[in-house]
Amino acid sequence: MTASSLHAAMTQALTERLEPVSMELEDDSAAHAGHAGAREGAHFNLRIVSVRFAGLPRVARHRLVYDALRPWMAEGVHALAIDARTPDEV
């Protein structure tokens, strides 16, 4: 899977599962050049705002994200930084 198709698939899965008000998924692999897992499409930063996170602690929010991305986490995503908020928190 190419980096762009991986990004598109992850974005679609997050959109379908979490119905975000806003979302930015950034491939940050270039910033990790020389580190293990540094290939393109392996390191991501996610900023996501969804009403689905209301009333949930950070760990539960991250669990929802990881559940949505499970197929890709198991097949090549090395790192994912998550900033998950509700609309009231932005």
C-alpha positions as CSV (number, residue, x, y, z in Angstrom):
1,M,0.0,0.0,0.0
2,T,1.4,3.4,-0.9
3,A,1.7,6.2,1.6
4,S,-1.1,8.1,-0.1
5,S,-3.5,5.1,-0.3
6,L,-2.7,4.3,3.4
7,H,-3.6,7.9,4.3
8,A,-6.8,7.8,2.3
9,A,-7.9,4.5,3.8
10,M,-7.1,5.6,7.4
11,T,-9.0,8.9,6.8
12,Q,-12.0,7.1,5.4
13,A,-12.1,4.6,8.4
14,L,-11.8,7.4,10.9
15,T,-14.6,9.4,9.2
16,E,-16.9,6.4,9.0
17,R,-16.4,5.3,12.6
18,L,-16.0,8.6,14.5
19,E,-17.9,11.1,12.3
20,P,-15.4,13.9,13.1
21,V,-16.3,17.6,13.1
22,S,-12.7,18.2,12.0
23,M,-9.7,16.0,11.4
24,E,-6.1,16.3,10.3
25,L,-4.0,13.2,9.6
26,E,-0.4,14.1,8.9
27,D,2.3,11.7,7.6
28,D,5.2,12.7,9.8
29,S,7.6,10.0,8.6
30,A,10.1,12.4,7.1
31,A,10.8,13.8,10.6
32,H,11.9,10.4,11.7
33,A,14.4,9.6,9.0
34,G,17.1,7.4,10.3
35,H,15.0,5.9,13.1
36,A,13.4,2.4,13.1
37,G,10.1,2.4,11.2
38,A,11.0,5.6,9.4
39,R,9.7,4.6,6.0
40,E,7.0,6.8,4.4
41,G,3.6,6.2,5.8
42,A,4.8,4.8,9.1
43,H,4.5,7.8,11.5
44,F,1.4,9.8,11.8
45,N,0.0,12.7,13.8
46,L,-3.8,12.8,14.2
47,R,-5.8,15.8,15.4
48,I,-9.5,14.8,15.6
49,V,-12.6,16.5,17.0
50,S,-15.7,14.4,17.5
51,V,-18.8,14.4,19.6
52,R,-18.2,10.6,20.0
53,F,-15.4,11.5,22.5
54,A,-17.8,13.3,24.9
55,G,-17.6,12.0,28.4
56,L,-14.7,9.7,27.7
57,P,-11.3,9.9,29.3
58,R,-8.2,10.1,27.0
59,V,-7.5,6.4,27.1
60,A,-11.0,5.5,25.9
61,R,-10.8,8.1,23.1
62,H,-7.5,6.7,22.0
63,R,-9.0,3.2,22.1
64,L,-11.7,4.3,19.7
65,V,-9.1,5.7,17.3
66,Y,-7.0,2.5,17.5
67,D,-10.1,0.3,17.0
68,A,-10.9,2.3,13.8
69,L,-7.3,1.9,12.5
70,R,-6.7,-1.6,13.7
71,P,-6.0,-3.1,10.2
72,W,-3.3,-0.5,9.4
73,M,-1.7,-0.5,12.9
74,A,-1.1,-4.2,12.4
75,E,0.3,-3.8,8.9
76,G,2.9,-1.0,8.9
77,V,1.9,2.1,10.9
78,H,4.8,2.4,13.3
79,A,3.7,5.4,15.4
80,L,0.5,7.4,15.8
81,A,0.3,10.6,17.9
82,I,-3.3,11.3,18.8
83,D,-5.0,14.6,19.9
84,A,-8.6,13.6,20.4
85,R,-11.1,16.3,21.6
86,T,-14.8,17.1,21.7
87,P,-16.1,20.2,20.0
88,D,-16.5,21.8,23.4
89,E,-12.8,21.4,24.1
90,V,-11.5,23.3,21.0
